[in-house]
Amino acid sequence: MYLLIVILNNEKHFEDLLQAYVEVGISDATVLESQSINDTVGSQVPIFAGLKYSMGDSKPYSKTILSIIIDKQQVDYLVKILDDAGIDINEPGSIRIMTLKLDNVYGKPKEFDLE
């Protein structure tokens, strides 16, 4: 088992990402609001915050999705679906995808229900 971590910095792709998760069969996931260190520093220092947001960069928040997956092939399939949807995972600052091997997972996820 693996922990799949996806950090989506471009929220316009959020719906596509969720659809890709469903298509891949990843249902054990948690979505978190997050913020990069760059955006945190930029929003905490008033002079930088004013410049940054006056230039049109008004969304400092990201979505971080934590998922338990069985096998890494699910990640390859997810990346393919995102690529087919026109999401360039190599575009700097757009999306980050990583996995960590898990030794133990306790507890069971809530059943996935689309209704």
PyRosetta script that sets phi, psi and omega in degrees:
from pyrosetta import init, pose_from_sequence

init()
pose = pose_from_sequence("MYLLIVILNNEKHFEDLLQAYVEVGISDATVLESQSINDTVGSQVPIFAGLKYSMGDSKPYSKTILSIIIDKQQVDYLVKILDDAGIDINEPGSIRIMTLKLDNVYGKPKEFDLE")
pose.set_psi(1, 153.5)
pose.set_omega(1, -177.4)
pose.set_phi(2, -135.6)
pose.set_psi(2, 153.5)
pose.set_omega(2, 169.4)
pose.set_phi(3, -97.7)
pose.set_psi(3, 117.9)
pose.set_omega(3, 176.2)
pose.set_phi(4, -95.1)
pose.set_psi(4, 125.1)
pose.set_omega(4, 178.7)
pose.set_phi(5, -117.7)
pose.set_psi(5, 121.6)
pose.set_omega(5, 176.8)
pose.set_phi(6, -121.0)
pose.set_psi(6, 123.5)
pose.set_omega(6, 176.1)
pose.set_phi(7, -110.6)
pose.set_psi(7, 111.5)
pose.set_omega(7, -178.1)
pose.set_phi(8, -102.6)
pose.set_psi(8, 110.8)
pose.set_omega(8, -179.3)
pose.set_phi(9, -89.4)
pose.set_psi(9, -22.0)
pose.set_omega(9, -179.2)
pose.set_phi(10, -105.3)
pose.set_psi(10, 97.7)
pose.set_omega(10, -172.6)
pose.set_phi(11, -66.2)
pose.set_psi(11, -13.4)
pose.set_omega(11, 178.4)
pose.set_phi(12, -65.8)
pose.set_psi(12, -17.2)
pose.set_omega(12, 179.3)
pose.set_phi(13, -96.4)
pose.set_psi(13, 5.4)
pose.set_omega(13, -173.8)
pose.set_phi(14, -61.1)
pose.set_psi(14, -46.5)
pose.set_omega(14, -180.0)
pose.set_phi(15, -62.9)
pose.set_psi(15, -42.0)
pose.set_omega(15, 177.6)
pose.set_phi(16, -61.4)
pose.set_psi(16, -40.1)
pose.set_omega(16, 179.4)
pose.set_phi(17, -64.5)
pose.set_psi(17, -44.5)
pose.set_omega(17, 178.3)
pose.set_phi(18, -62.5)
pose.set_psi(18, -41.5)
pose.set_omega(18, 177.5)
pose.set_phi(19, -62.8)
pose.set_psi(19, -38.7)
pose.set_omega(19, 178.2)
pose.set_phi(20, -64.2)
pose.set_psi(20, -40.6)
pose.set_omega(20, 177.0)
pose.set_phi(21, -58.1)
pose.set_psi(21, -46.1)
pose.set_omega(21, -179.4)
pose.set_phi(22, -63.3)
pose.set_psi(22, -43.9)
pose.set_omega(22, -179.0)
pose.set_phi(23, -63.4)
pose.set_psi(23, -37.6)
pose.set_omega(23, 179.3)
pose.set_phi(24, -74.0)
pose.set_psi(24, -24.1)
pose.set_omega(24, -178.8)
pose.set_phi(25, 95.0)
pose.set_psi(25, 21.4)
pose.set_omega(25, 178.1)
pose.set_phi(26, -91.9)
pose.set_psi(26, 110.7)
pose.set_omega(26, -178.5)
pose.set_phi(27, -119.0)
pose.set_psi(27, -14.3)
pose.set_omega(27, 179.5)
pose.set_phi(28, -90.7)
pose.set_psi(28, 82.7)
pose.set_omega(28, -174.4)
pose.set_phi(29, -140.8)
pose.set_psi(29, 151.2)
pose.set_omega(29, 176.0)
pose.set_phi(30, -127.6)
pose.set_psi(30, 130.4)
pose.set_omega(30, 179.9)
pose.set_phi(31, -102.9)
pose.set_psi(31, 127.8)
pose.set_omega(31, 179.7)
pose.set_phi(32, -121.0)
pose.set_psi(32, 145.7)
pose.set_omega(32, 168.9)
pose.set_phi(33, -80.3)
pose.set_psi(33, 135.4)
pose.set_omega(33, -178.6)
pose.set_phi(34, -142.0)
pose.set_psi(34, 173.0)
pose.set_omega(34, -179.7)
pose.set_phi(35, -148.9)
pose.set_psi(35, 133.2)
pose.set_omega(35, 179.4)
pose.set_phi(36, -72.1)
pose.set_psi(36, 160.8)
pose.set_omega(36, 178.3)
pose.set_phi(37, -62.6)
pose.set_psi(37, -36.0)
pose.set_omega(37, 178.4)
pose.set_phi(38, -61.5)
pose.set_psi(38, -44.7)
pose.set_omega(38, 179.7)
pose.set_phi(39, -70.5)
pose.set_psi(39, -34.1)
pose.set_omega(39, 178.8)
pose.set_phi(40, -64.8)
pose.set_psi(40, -48.6)
pose.set_omega(40, 179.0)
pose.set_phi(41, -63.6)
pose.set_psi(41, -42.6)
pose.set_omega(41, -179.4)
pose.set_phi(42, -63.1)
pose.set_psi(42, -31.6)
pose.set_omega(42, -178.8)
pose.set_phi(43, -89.9)
pose.set_psi(43, -15.4)
pose.set_omega(43, -178.4)
pose.set_phi(44, -90.6)
pose.set_psi(44, -25.0)
pose.set_omega(44, 179.5)
pose.set_phi(45, -97.0)
pose.set_psi(45, 109.2)
pose.set_omega(45, -169.8)
pose.set_phi(46, -51.4)
pose.set_psi(46, -42.7)
pose.set_omega(46, -177.1)
pose.set_phi(47, -66.4)
pose.set_psi(47, -38.9)
pose.set_omega(47, 178.6)
pose.set_phi(48, -71.4)
pose.set_psi(48, -38.6)
pose.set_omega(48, 179.7)
pose.set_phi(49, -61.4)
pose.set_psi(49, -44.4)
pose.set_omega(49, 179.9)
pose.set_phi(50, -62.8)
pose.set_psi(50, -43.6)
pose.set_omega(50, 178.8)
pose.set_phi(51, -65.6)
pose.set_psi(51, -44.7)
pose.set_omega(51, -176.5)
pose.set_phi(52, -61.4)
pose.set_psi(52, -48.3)
pose.set_omega(52, -175.3)
pose.set_phi(53, -78.7)
pose.set_psi(53, -22.1)
pose.set_omega(53, 175.6)
pose.set_phi(54, -74.7)
pose.set_psi(54, -17.6)
pose.set_omega(54, 179.1)
pose.set_phi(55, -92.3)
pose.set_psi(55, 9.0)
pose.set_omega(55, 173.7)
pose.set_phi(56, 96.4)
pose.set_psi(56, -1.7)
pose.set_omega(56, 179.1)
pose.set_phi(57, -90.9)
pose.set_psi(57, 82.6)
pose.set_omega(57, -170.8)
pose.set_phi(58, -105.0)
pose.set_psi(58, 7.6)
pose.set_omega(58, -179.5)
pose.set_phi(59, -118.6)
pose.set_psi(59, 88.9)
pose.set_omega(59, -177.6)
pose.set_phi(60, -81.6)
pose.set_psi(60, -3.9)
pose.set_omega(60, -174.0)
pose.set_phi(61, -100.6)
pose.set_psi(61, 152.3)
pose.set_omega(61, 179.1)
pose.set_phi(62, -122.5)
pose.set_psi(62, 172.1)
pose.set_omega(62, 170.8)
pose.set_phi(63, -112.3)
pose.set_psi(63, 129.6)
pose.set_omega(63, 173.4)
pose.set_phi(64, -113.9)
pose.set_psi(64, 125.1)
pose.set_omega(64, -177.8)
pose.set_phi(65, -115.5)
pose.set_psi(65, 120.9)
pose.set_omega(65, 177.7)
pose.set_phi(66, -104.0)
pose.set_psi(66, 128.9)
pose.set_omega(66, -176.6)
pose.set_phi(67, -138.6)
pose.set_psi(67, 146.1)
pose.set_omega(67, 171.4)
pose.set_phi(68, -97.7)
pose.set_psi(68, 124.0)
pose.set_omega(68, 178.0)
pose.set_phi(69, -124.2)
pose.set_psi(69, 156.0)
pose.set_omega(69, -178.2)
pose.set_phi(70, -82.6)
pose.set_psi(70, -42.6)
pose.set_omega(70, -174.5)
pose.set_phi(71, -143.5)
pose.set_psi(71, 151.4)
pose.set_omega(71, -174.0)
pose.set_phi(72, -67.4)
pose.set_psi(72, -17.3)
pose.set_omega(72, 177.4)
pose.set_phi(73, -62.2)
pose.set_psi(73, -26.8)
pose.set_omega(73, 176.2)
pose.set_phi(74, -62.8)
pose.set_psi(74, -34.5)
pose.set_omega(74, 178.9)
pose.set_phi(75, -68.9)
pose.set_psi(75, -43.7)
pose.set_omega(75, 178.1)
pose.set_phi(76, -59.2)
pose.set_psi(76, -42.6)
pose.set_omega(76, 179.0)
pose.set_phi(77, -65.9)
pose.set_psi(77, -41.5)
pose.set_omega(77, 178.0)
pose.set_phi(78, -59.8)
pose.set_psi(78, -45.9)
pose.set_omega(78, 179.7)
pose.set_phi(79, -62.0)
pose.set_psi(79, -40.8)
pose.set_omega(79, 178.5)
pose.set_phi(80, -62.9)
pose.set_psi(80, -44.6)
pose.set_omega(80, 179.6)
pose.set_phi(81, -62.9)
pose.set_psi(81, -42.6)
pose.set_omega(81, 178.8)
pose.set_phi(82, -63.5)
pose.set_psi(82, -40.8)
pose.set_omega(82, 177.4)
pose.set_phi(83, -62.7)
pose.set_psi(83, -44.2)
pose.set_omega(83, 178.2)
pose.set_phi(84, -62.0)
pose.set_psi(84, -28.7)
pose.set_omega(84, 179.0)
pose.set_phi(85, -83.3)
pose.set_psi(85, 1.1)
pose.set_omega(85, 177.9)
pose.set_phi(86, 86.3)
pose.set_psi(86, 15.9)
pose.set_omega(86, 179.1)
pose.set_phi(87, -93.2)
pose.set_psi(87, 115.1)
pose.set_omega(87, -178.4)
pose.set_phi(88, -86.2)
pose.set_psi(88, 103.0)
pose.set_omega(88, -177.5)
pose.set_phi(89, -71.7)
pose.set_psi(89, -12.2)
pose.set_omega(89, 178.5)
pose.set_phi(90, -91.6)
pose.set_psi(90, -3.5)
pose.set_omega(90, 177.5)
pose.set_phi(91, -70.4)
pose.set_psi(91, 122.1)
pose.set_omega(91, -178.3)
pose.set_phi(92, -56.4)
pose.set_psi(92, 132.4)
pose.set_omega(92, 176.1)
pose.set_phi(93, 79.8)
pose.set_psi(93, 5.2)
pose.set_omega(93, -177.5)
pose.set_phi(94, -88.6)
pose.set_psi(94, -57.3)
pose.set_omega(94, -175.4)
pose.set_phi(95, -153.5)
pose.set_psi(95, 146.4)
pose.set_omega(95, 173.7)
pose.set_phi(96, -126.6)
pose.set_psi(96, 135.9)
pose.set_omega(96, 179.9)
pose.set_phi(97, -129.9)
pose.set_psi(97, 127.6)
pose.set_omega(97, -180.0)
pose.set_phi(98, -146.9)
pose.set_psi(98, 158.3)
pose.set_omega(98, 177.0)
pose.set_phi(99, -129.5)
pose.set_psi(99, 150.7)
pose.set_omega(99, 174.1)
pose.set_phi(100, -130.5)
pose.set_psi(100, 135.2)
pose.set_omega(100, 176.9)
pose.set_phi(101, -70.4)
pose.set_psi(101, 135.0)
pose.set_omega(101, 178.4)
pose.set_phi(102, -108.5)
pose.set_psi(102, 132.4)
pose.set_omega(102, 176.0)
pose.set_phi(103, -84.1)
pose.set_psi(103, -39.3)
pose.set_omega(103, -177.3)
pose.set_phi(104, -140.3)
pose.set_psi(104, 142.7)
pose.set_omega(104, 172.2)
pose.set_phi(105, -136.1)
pose.set_psi(105, 124.3)
pose.set_omega(105, -179.4)
pose.set_phi(106, -113.0)
pose.set_psi(106, 147.7)
pose.set_omega(106, -179.8)
pose.set_phi(107, 90.0)
pose.set_psi(107, 163.4)
pose.set_omega(107, -179.1)
pose.set_phi(108, -121.1)
pose.set_psi(108, 143.0)
pose.set_omega(108, 178.5)
pose.set_phi(109, -74.1)
pose.set_psi(109, 159.0)
pose.set_omega(109, 173.4)
pose.set_phi(110, -66.8)
pose.set_psi(110, 144.2)
pose.set_omega(110, 179.0)
pose.set_phi(111, -60.2)
pose.set_psi(111, 140.8)
pose.set_omega(111, -180.0)
pose.set_phi(112, -78.0)
pose.set_psi(112, 126.6)
pose.set_omega(112, -177.2)
pose.set_phi(113, -134.9)
pose.set_psi(113, 119.3)
pose.set_omega(113, -179.7)
pose.set_phi(114, -83.2)
pose.set_psi(114, -7.5)
pose.set_omega(114, -177.9)
pose.set_phi(115, -93.1)
pose.dump_pdb("model.pdb")
